[in-house]
Amino acid sequence: MTTTLHCHMPLPANFRADGFLDFHRRDAQQVAERVYEQTLEKGLLWHGQPALLRIALQPQQAEASLLLDGASRRDDEALLASTVRHMLGLTQPVEAFEAVVAGHPQLGPLLARQSGLRVPQTSSGFEALAWAIIGQQISVAAAVSIRRRFIQAAGRRHSSGLYCLPDADCAAGMDEASLRAAGFTQGKAQTLLRLAAIVASGELPLAAWQFAPDAAQIGKQLAAIRGIGPWTISYALLRGFAWLDGSLHGDVAVRRNLQRLLARDDKLEAAEVEAWLAPFSPWRALVAAHLWAMQSSDGY
């Protein structure tokens, strides 16, 4: 049995389609995400069922469909609309941020060039956390490769042929050996399996928080999981829950691009970057996203 759901929604005049599509085309092999023209196709598990999410961007609107290998549930059309709006960053109050920061001597000109930048979101909080764990202290290229092998090791595919991103239940059923074979270090493999088990048990209700996150509570519970530290928490809150106030001062690309923005010859230490970002609360992670966008291949 297959089911197809549809939704469409208006886009702001300054919506940056390239930024959204670039985030999802990081893996040139396109095993789980396919980008062509102005369209994203993404394999994922929807209530545990293989699904293909298609988002087509037009000048003034986005049209989305969900092709399920199975039956839909009563609230799935509303959930699809919320998921697409979230993934496109349409819930993010970027206009208010840009109005406040427009006069800043360094950030103002950068924002003028990058007006309308939103932070593309993952399809779920677990996807963001898995990506953050994989990406700890390695390059984007290395993280992309490990993520690809992780998805393939999970082995779930949609009838279209695209692999589906593992959800927590799927990941909890994997073992350390298969993750190590995919390129995880022992520590990262154990962290991911701990996280997946906690989410699958319902102890960490990521899905319930996705569209109305309690950042303090999420951060507190994540910090209690061995192997998850401040960068992982801030990154996951940014990419998975659209929380724009995490301080990503430890991120290598943020530090490097802030050095460029400030025209500094000396490398910036994390503590100095943290202090520089502090006055921009509650927008610190959005500032980091603008710094990533200065050199888009640098950022997670």
N, C-alpha and C positions, 0 to 999 in steps of 0.2 A: 504493500500500500504506500502510495506517495501523496503528499499534501503540499499545496503551495499557498503561502500567505503573502499579502502585498501591503505596502504603505507608501505614502509620499509626503514630503514636507518642504516648505519653502526654505531657501538658503539666503543668508545676508548678501548684500551686494558685493562686499569685500571678502567673501569666503575664499580661502586659499586652497583650492582643490589639489594643487600639486603637493602641498605639505601633507595632506591626508593620504594621497596615493603613494607618495614616497615612503611614508612610514610602513606601508603594507607591501612595498616591493623590495624590501631590504634583502630578501633571499632571492637571488637571481634564478635559482632552480624551481621556485614557485611550486613546492610540493603541497602546501596548504593554503596559500594565497596566490591568486592570479590577478594581475592588473593589466588591462588592455584599454587603450584610449582613455576614457574618463570613468571606467567601471572597475570595481573591485569585486572579485569572487573569493569567498573565504570559507573553508571547511571548518566546521565546529560541531560539537556535541550539544544538542538542544534537548534538555531533559533526558540526557543519555543517548539520544538517537542521532545518527549521522545527519547532518544538514548542510546545505549550501546557502550561504548568505550572499546575495548579490546587491550591491549598492551602485547605482548609475547616477553620476553627477551631471546635471545640466546647468545652464547659466543661472537659473533662478530657483531650481528645486532639485531635490534628491528623490529618486524613485528606488524603492527597495523591495526585494522579494526574498522569501525563505522557502527553500525546497527541502522538505522533510522526507526522509526515508521512514515514514511511519505516520501515525495519526497526530493531529494537533490537539491542544487542550483549549478549553473555553477562553482563557485569557491570553492566548498566544499572540493575537493580533496587537493587543495593547502592549504586550511585552516586546514585540518586534519593534514597534514605533519607539518605545523608550530606549531600546538598545541602539537603534540606528541614530537617534538624536544624541545619545551619549557618545557613541563612537565618533561622530562628526564633530564633537566639541561644542554643540549648539547650546548646551546648558551653561557654558562658561561666560561670565560677564566681562568679556574682553574690552567692550567699549568703555566701561567704567574705569578699568585699569589704564587704558590708553589716555583717557582724559586726565587722570591724576598724574601720570608720569610724563606727559607730553613736554613739559618744560625742563626736564632733567637734562643737564648739559651733555652727558654721554648717551643715556638711554633714549632721550627724546628723538634725536636723528635716526637712531637704529629702529625705533618703533615706527617712525614715519616711512621707512623703507619696507617694513615688515607688518604694516597695519593689517589687522584682521587675523593675525596668527592665533590659532587655537591649538591646544595640545590634543592630537589624535589619541583616541582611547582604545584600549584593548576591548575585546568583546565581553570580558569578565574579569573580576578581581583576581581569580586564580591564574588566568593567563598572564596578567601583569606581574604577579608574584613569581610565577615560574620563570618568566623572562628576566626578572630582576635577580633571582638566585643564580641563574645561568650566567648573567652578565657581570657578576661580582669580580672586579679586579682583572678583567680581561678586555681585549679589544672588541669592538662591535662585530668585526668580521668573524672572529673566533666564536663569539656568542651566537651569531646567526647559524654557523655550521653546527654547533652543538644542539641548538634548538631544533634544527631540521632533523637531526638524527634521533632526537628525543621523540619528535612527532612520529617519525617512521617506526621507531621501536614500539610505540604504543599500538600501532597497527590498525587504527580505526579509519575507515575510508567511506566517503559518500559514494553513491552510485554513479556520480559524475567522474569519479576517479581521483578527486582531490582527497588528500589526507585530512583528517579532522584533528584540530587541536585537542589534546587530552583535557578532560575536566578533572576535578579532584578525585571522583570515584574511579575513573580510569587510571590516573596516576598512582592512586593508592594500591592498585592491583599489580603494579610493576615491582620489580625487585632491584636491589642495588647493583647486581651484576649487569643487568641490561642498561642501566643508567651509566655505569662506568664504561661499558662498551660504546655508548653514545658520546663519550667525551667528558662526562662529569668527573670531577674529583670525588674522592670518597666523602669529603665533608659536604660538598654540594648535593651529592646523591642522597645522603642521609637527611640533610635539611629538607629537600624537596619531599621525600617520603614522609617525614614527620609532619610537614605542613599538610600534605594531601590527606593523611589519616585524620588530622584534627578537623579539616574542613569537611571531609566526607562524613564524619561522625556527627556533624552539626554543632560542634563546640565553637567553631569559628564561622559564623553565618555570613560569609562574604556576599552571597547572592542577595540577602535581605538588605545589606548595606549599600549595594552598588549605586543606587540612584538617590540615596539619602544618607551619605556616609557620616558616621560618628568617628571623625579622624582620631580623636584622643583615645577612644575605646579600641579602635582597630590597631592603632600604634601600640597601645599597652599590651594587647594580647599577642601581637606579632613579636614584640620585643621579648616575650617570655619563651619564644621558640628558639632553641639553640641553633646558631648559624644565621640568624636574621638580625642585622644591625641597623643603625640609623639610615645609611644610604639606601638599603633595600626597602626599608619602610617608606621613606620619603618618595622614592621612585615609584613604588607600587601604588601609593596613595595618589600620586600625580597621574600615572598612566591608566590605572584601573578604576579610580573613584573621582577623578577630576578635582582633587583637592590641590589648590594652587598655592599653598603656603609652606610646603616642605622646603627646607634649606638644603639644596644639593651642593653645598660648598666643597664637599669632598670629591665631587665628580671631576675627572681629569679634563674633559672637554670644556666644562664650565670655567675651570680655572685658567685654561689656556686661552679661551676666547675672551674672557674678561681682561686678561693681560693685554691682548690685542686691542680691545675696546679702549682701555686706559692708556694705550701707547707706552706701556712699561717694558723696559728691557729685562728686568729681573723677574723670575718666576714667582707667582703668588702662592703663598702657603694657604692651607685650608682655613686657618683661623682668620687670616686677613680677608679672605673671600666671605667667610661667614659674617664678619663685621660689616662688610660692604653691602651684603644682601639684607641685613637686618632691618634697615629703615623701610624696605619695600614690603614688609608684611602688611596685609595678607596675600601678597602676590609673589612671594619669593621664588616659587617653582615656575611661575609664568615668566619671570625674568630669566631664569635658567633656560627655559625653552627658547627664548629669544636669543640667548647666547649660543645655544646649540645651533640655531638656524643660521647663524653667521657662517657656519661651515657645516652644512647639513650632514655630511658623511661622518662627522665626529660624534654625533649625539645618539643616545639610546632612544 
